[in-house]
Amino acid sequence: MQLTLGEVAALLGTSCGSPERVVRGYSIDSRTVVSGQLFFALRGPRFDGHEFVRPALERGAAGAVVEAAFWRQAEPATAPTLVPVGNTLQALQQLGQAVRRKWGGRLAAVTGSTGK
């Protein structure tokens, strides 16, 4: 499902400076992000995705979902492509739920621990 950056921001209860940008996918890894994807700057025990926002944008990301504190300190040139939220992991989960509800298609799940 293709959304604009503005639609993503609205689903997350926030706004952004470039609402017309088209989002063609999502990524949590700046090394594999491709043009048009939205990068989520997640924090982990040994890394902070906010350190990789610039490389993700340089690789062609449509934008990045970042924590509000990072957004407030962003360079003016990149700020319009950033979607500020309180918690990036919660935003990723929230967007996943919203897109799933909006999609409305059938969903099949495969469970078990052998042979997948």
C-alpha angles and dihedrals in degrees: 000000000000118000135172123243088249092054091049091049091050092050087053093048096247140086141236139203098242104045094161096063111114119234112210099177145336136259139183094185118073090198093064102032113126132200113295098018123126113235120217112208099216124183122226137175092270104023145040115214090208087075088064101047094099094050090048092052091046089055089057105268112167088225144312135253106225139169114270093245090059091046092054090057097041123126111261091240094059100033096088091059094052125095109205119214137161096244124011096206091052089047091054090050092046092050091048091054093046094049091047091053092045093048094056096187127134117279125207122195127196116207136180135077104255133073106359 
